[in-house]
Amino acid sequence: MTTTRALPAPVTPTGVVVAPPGLDREQWLAARRTGVGGSDIAGILGMSKYTSPLALYLDKIGESVSGPSSPGLAEAAFWGHQHEPTIAKVFAERTGLGVVEAPGMLAHVHNLWMLANVDRFVIEPGAPMPDSLLEIKTRSAHQLDEWLHGVPDGPALQTLWYLAVTGYQHAHVAALLGGNRLIIHRVERDEALVEHLVALVGEFWQCVQNRTPPPIDGSAATEELLGHLYEVKAETVTVADPAELLPLLERRRELKAREQRTADELREIDNHLKGVAGEAEIVTMQGAVAFTWKQNGPLVQKRFLAAHPDLARQYTHRVDALDTARLAAEHPDEFRAHRARRLVVPDRQESAA
C-alpha cells in the first residue's frame, strides 16, 4: 500500500495535496474514491448510524447504490457548510489562534490512500506556519450533553484520522450546538491509537483493492442498503447451501422466540405498574417520580368516533392519497419497481425431500 511516485512537497509534516480546492461535486467524489477520508472512519469501524462497511466498500469500487435521500440530512449539511466560516472566525477570536483554509484534499505522503479534507489549519501567534488543524461541526442542541465533556466518538475518530494523515500532534474541534453555543475541545495525538486505527482502516482498504466485500453486519445502514441494492427479478429462485442457511434460520428462530418472550414479560411488568398507578397519573417513590401514566397519548379514534359521532364528523376531512390499487392495475411494472422488499421466513422450515 506504499507509493513511491514523485509527489509535491508536504504542506504538513506528512500531508501532501492530491486534489485542489474548488472541484465540482463529481470530481470531488471521484477523488474521495481513491482512498479513505475522515468521514468514512466511523462507518468502516461499524460505529456510524448513517453508513456501514459494505456501503462504503461499494462506494469505493464505484458500485454504490443511492437510496432515498434524507431531506433532513441534506438541510443539516447545507447549514453546516454555511456556518463553517463563522465558526472558524469565532474560534480564532476566542482562542487567539490564527486559522487558514486548507490548500485542497490531502493524502499521507507514504500512504496515498489515507485522505483528509481538513476544514482549517491553525497557526499559533507569531508562528510562520500551521502546526495543527481545526475540525468544525454543527450539531443539534439535543447533542449538547454528548459534547460537554469531550468530542463524541464519530468526530473524534475523524479528527484522529486527520492527525494520522497530516502528522500533526494535536487538533482542535469546534462544535456549534443548537446554533447558539460554541464548544471547543483540543484533541491530542495518541500514537498507539493512530497506529491501530491505520491498521484497521488499512485492512478495509486492502479489501477494496482486492475487490473482497466486507461481511454483512447488523446495522440499520446495511439493512437499508440491502433493501434497494439489487434489481429484483420476479419469482426468480436462488438455491442456497444448507450449511450456510440452516444455522442462520435456526439462530433467527431462537432470536424471534426470545424477542416474543421479552415482549410478553415487558408487557406483564407494564401492566403491574399500571395497576399500581390506578387513577393516578404520577407515581412517586422515596420522594421522587418513579413513573407516570398520563392521558397524553394519541387520540383513540375508534373510541372517540363511537362516543361522539356528530363531533367527529365536524372534524373529519379528506386527504390526498395515492390510489395504489389503481396504480398497480394500470401500471404494474412501475408499481412493482417501487415496492419495498419484505423478508418472510416460515415458522417451520420444511425438510427437503
Order of alpha helices (4+ residues) and beta strands (2+ residues): beta-alpha-alpha-alpha-alpha-beta-beta-beta-beta-beta-alpha-alpha-beta-beta-alpha-alpha-alpha-beta-beta-alpha-alpha-alpha-alpha
